[in-house]
Every structure is written in C-alpha cells, then in structure tokens.
Amino acid sequence: MSELPPTLRKVMAGDTCSGCGLCAGLDQAIGLTRDKLGYIRPEARGDASPRTEALMQQACPGARVAPWQDAPHRHDIWGPYYRCLSAWSTDGELRHGGSSGGTLSALALFALESGRVDRILHVGMDPQAPLLTSIRRSLNRADILSAAGSRYGPASPLAELRSELDRPGRILFIGKPCDAGALRQLTRAEPEIATRIPLILSFFCAGTPSQAGTGRILDRLGVAPDKVASFRYRGDGWPGEARAETKDGQSASMSYAASWGEILSKEVQLRCKICPDGIGGSADLAAGDAWYEDEGGYPSFAEAEGRSLLLTRTAVGDAFVEEAEAAGAIASEPLDIGEIIRMQGSQARRRRLVGGRLLTLKAAGRFVPRADGLDMGKAARHAGPVAHARNIAGLARRLLLGRL
C-alpha cells in the first residue's frame, strides 16, 4: 500500500499542513482530498519519487517556513522591506472590486499589459462550485476583475504547478504567505523555475478558515448551499460584505465584521495559528488592509475607499511597484512602518507570541515546522512576560483538552 513521503507523514501527524497543494503539484503520486471540515489535504495515490521527499523537506510550508531574504530595512515585527506605502488602484472598478483598494489586482493587470508576464496564477471563486475556491489563470482585465476579492476558504494554488510550468509563458503568482514561501523555497531548490515565475506577490493573511465556516455563514443568512449561484467573502467595497446570490436572483449579505469577526476567524486551521509569517515576508511584495481608525483608535470596518498597506520586499518587487506607479496603474503615499501596528494589531500580536506557541508545541512532543530566519526572538521581545505566560498557559490548556 502506498504511503505519503516521510516529511508529509510528519506534517499530517502534526496537523501542520497548510493545504497549499505543492506536493500534488510536483508529483502525480500525491493527490488532494478534503477532510471533514473541508480542508484540503494530501493523500497517497502511488509511490512518490525520492526527489519529491527532498523537495518536501525544503519547500513544504508544513515542514519549513521560508526564511526571509535580505533587504535595506528590517523591522522586528514586519520583516524585510525596501519601501512601506499606502497604495490603491487608479482603476476605479478594480479598486471597488478588490478587497483593499485593488492594489494587487492593479499590479497583476500592469504586469500583463506591460508584457512582463503572460498570465496570472491565482485563485478565485470556482465557477462550477461557487462556495469553493479554485485555481484561476488570468489573461486580461476581465479575468482579473472576475477573481478580485479575498477568498476565506481552503485553496491550493500550487496543486497544478508542474503542468503549469509545462505550458509556455511567464507567470505572476499571487498567493497566501505560505503559498508564496513554498514557491520561493522551491525556486531555491530549482532556480530555473524563477525564470518562469519572475514575480511572487502575497498579502497579509490571518489564516485559512475551514470550508465548514462558509457553511455557517450561509446558515446565518438563511441560504441553502445548493441554491447559491455566486458567493463573495469580501470586495465590491472596502471592506465589502459577504454576499450570496442565488440561482433565482435573490441575494443575502452580512458585514465583514460579522462574517470574519464572528464566524470565520474562529474556524482557522492550526498551521495558521502557529504561523510566524502571515505577512508575506518571502514574497517580492506584500499587501494588506490599511484599516482606518475609529474614534477609539481601533480599526474601523465602516465602508470607505479601499487602500492597501504595501511592503516591497525585494529589489525586483520594489522596481516593479515603481514602474507601476510611473505608468499610473497604482497611486501611493509613503507610510511610516510604525503605523502598521495600528492597522494590523492582530498580526503584530501573533508575531510577538508565535515563538512561544511553537516552543510549547515542540516541548509537548508535537511536530512543528522549522522556522529559522524570521526574527521570532526579536518580535517576542515586544511582548511582556505576562502576555507570554498567558499565551503559553492557554495553549497548554488547549493541548490537554485536545482543542487546538
């Protein structure tokens, strides 16, 4: 009977799979299936090659988090960067359709129209199963616009990587930080891939919720899953609403604060809870919501013109953004990196405390991903002893109760 390669067996035993699909994208002996919560996980369908095991040791984000590259600036919390900006698409339709100002959509379109790449590899709503998220290959503005907006459910953008590389053309990849990290580490093992995928874009990610979480949104909206013709988690405004449109032309929606804050944020998988790089540190650039503050100093989710915080992380990414600005594809303003903590407080908290979480799990005998070169020690010094003690005690309690 066939088995998964040793590294993947450890990842599955430790429940540290991110669901990126890289393993299946590299070896036909590995397939993908969904577990009871709808997370995407690998399964053996034959005997994987020894080369696959070697690549999994280096590139699987469930086994190793990609170390950050060097840059002129490096922040203890926010990692390496060339420039820190507030940015948005100058195309009003892209700005409205995207989740946070349409910045990544605008950059993707600029990459196509400038001839830098031939297609965009990313994800979007599955046209055949609108509650699911599938791989999309965008060739023009209409394609990009149809896939704009965040997808808060399991997705495996690297699941068809080898077949993707068998097709001619250069590719811009957009994915979660774990997806971007997996691809970055793969290009280090197989440098020729970097010539085919010259740009890797990512975004700040708070984690992948289960597919069951989407079902809970529908339950609250009172919409039957088999009646859904289209489903958006966000977009069409900033932050936009979770919206289900039915086959008979009806629609139902709820606010982002309700869909994410009350439902989806409680459905995040373990790998995301212990992720030291939800900020896209290994991508060429990373974008996130540049939330405005309310009167109390907290992020406000009131509808507004979208904008992203944008960190250029490599020389390639910085030059690309500069070209896009010069061409008028995006507009930007300088942003003091110290302001990000006011926009992304939960990301800062996770960065400060995640090292303790990983050490606690490791001390309990659990398999955890290797995570070198991510400045976790420096980030940890930004939290006090009480915060660390509560964090470790809470995780230890959940470990004992089996509720990770």
Secondary structure, 3 states (H helix, E strand, C coil): CCCCCHHHHHHHHHCCCCCCCHHHHHCCCEEEEECCCCCEEEEECCCCCHHHHHHHHHHCCCCECCCCCCCCEEECCCEEECEEEEEEECCHHHHHHCCCCCHHHHHHHHHHHCCCCCEEEEEEEECCEEEEEEEEEECCHHHHHHCCCCCCCCCCCCCCHHHHHHCCCCEEEECCHHHHHHHHHHHHHCCHHHHHCCEEEEECCCCCECHHHHHHHHHHHCCCHHHEEEEECCECCECECEEEEECCCCEEEECHHHHHHHHHHHHECHHHHCCCCCCCCCCCEEEEECCCECCCCCECCCCECCCEEEEECCHHHHHHHHHHHHCCCEEEEECCHHHHHHHCHHHHHHHHHHHHHHHHHHHCCCCCCECCCCCHHHHHCCCCHHHHHHHHHHHHHHHHHCCC
